[in-house]
Amino acid sequence: MLATRAQRLKPSATLALNAKAHDLTRAGRDIVSLAVGEPDWDTFNYIKEAAKKALDEGFTKYTPAAGIPDLRAALVERTKIDLGLTYEPNQALVGLGAKHVIYNLLQVLCNPGDEVIIPTPYWVSYPVMAELAEAKVVAPVCSQKTNFKLSPEVLKNVLSAKTKVIILNSPNNPTGQVYTAEELKNLANVLERTGVWVISDDIYDRMVFTGDSIVPNIAQVNEKLRERVLLVNSMSKTYSMTGWRLGSVIGDKRVIDACANFQSQSSSSGVTFAQKGAVQALLGPQKDFEEALKELASRKSIVSKCLTEANIEFLEPQGAFYFWPSIEKFLGRRTPQGTEIKTSTEFSAALLDLEGVAVVPGIEFGMEGFVRLSYALNEKRLCEGMSRIQRFVSSLN
Ligand SMILES: Cc1ncc(COP(=O)(O)O)c(C=O)c1O
């Protein structure tokens, strides 16, 4: 009855896992979810005030499909402040979150059979979105040797005449790793002579612990490539506005116009009064975010300490709010009840079942032998979750 497209589609693994954790909590179990993909603090007050004012002033009707002019201008201004790059407001487009924007970009860029390079591990939705655009997913594995980052050698190996798009994500979900300017320059040198579009998913770009205010961007390191870089960002993480559903893309005007066209026929504009809040978020005082980042850094050190104590191997993350520890050495072991753990999915299921801790299996991000832990939750619950993990791994035979 349903179309093949719908039959093949599986729900987002991270959203599904969080739903399961909520169900168990409702059923009375004490669940610590380290599977969350959003900050636990509220949207900052100055942003809410701007949206409330907009509501009171009657900003409740349709806006242009590409977003209200003052938000498009604010996006361009923020990009100038953050990256030192200059764009015109008509090169910026507002969508319903970065997820929507990336989906739309793939729809307007890819013909059936075009190839989309998705370095692995990857954010769960990229391959599904590429498939929905009838593109072929090319997912090169980025090994621990290169800190789970794409190297120019691997990139050269997977590039073909059919490559249409590559998706880069730094800081990375799930690994928390950040590309240096040098590494981006080396990738840009390979991409420069191709016609490949770069979707740069920058939604964690300011959530960084390297001491810099923002991570380097591929659009900054190679002028020739810049015109094919599409800068995707979101209000979701930096400003804790996941439920406001606002994301953006800045880049080539032809692509932006095509996305606006696509949105005009599919979703129309972002929520009108939410867009007013977003203008304030981008251009208002950034102090609240800076405070939140300090809090995140302190939670990150708790997880580092607990993983080290439990002898679980990991690469120190430099951004976002995730750890990507290796569970390789626990595969093949058994729970006290005798269940053998063979995969990251079985590891996560046993951890949830026995200790009530939710983590996302690495295989959902395209790589076996790892899990993703999120530390965007309060310190008390985080410590509780980590001590349960310590107990769980030490109970495995
Ligand atoms: C790497 C990455 N890109 C995009 C998104 C989507 O964010 P948004 O809420 O803006 O749709 C997420 C959300 O978790 C993400 O981790």
The ligand as an ORCA input file, in Angstrom:
! r2SCAN-3c Opt
* xyz 0 1
  C      25.279     17.193     12.845
  C      23.849     17.621     12.919
  N      23.308     18.265     11.862
  C      22.030     18.671     11.873
  C      21.214     18.449     12.967
  C      19.787     18.946     12.911
  O      19.567     20.054     13.708
  P      18.252     20.940     13.621
  O      17.615     20.888     14.971
  O      18.714     22.331     13.284
  O      17.379     20.384     12.554
  C      21.720     17.781     14.084
  C      20.860     17.492     15.241
  O      21.162     16.706     16.118
  C      23.085     17.358     14.067
  O      23.642     16.730     15.115
*
